[in-house]
């Protein structure tokens, strides 16, 4: 297997990563906010949050492949 080359995110990719981070923090805080007691970001993930995370990871991988021209 050839060595992996280092890649950098495009400005659009960086923006996407920042957005994903914000969405994850909001999603982690939402259940507690609805109940009146906020839970810290990064708390135990609900199954729907795990599905969202996987979808975002898949989208990011596809974006990188397109950028790399693979």
Residue pairs with C-beta under 8 A, 6 or more apart in sequence:
7 64
7 67
7 68
9 17
9 64
10 67
12 63
13 60
13 63
13 64
13 67
16 59
16 60
16 63
17 60
20 56
20 60
23 52
23 56
24 41
24 49
24 52
24 53
25 41
25 42
27 49
27 52
28 39
28 40
28 41
28 42
28 43
28 45
28 49
29 38
29 39
29 40
29 41
31 39
31 46
32 38
32 39
32 43
45 53
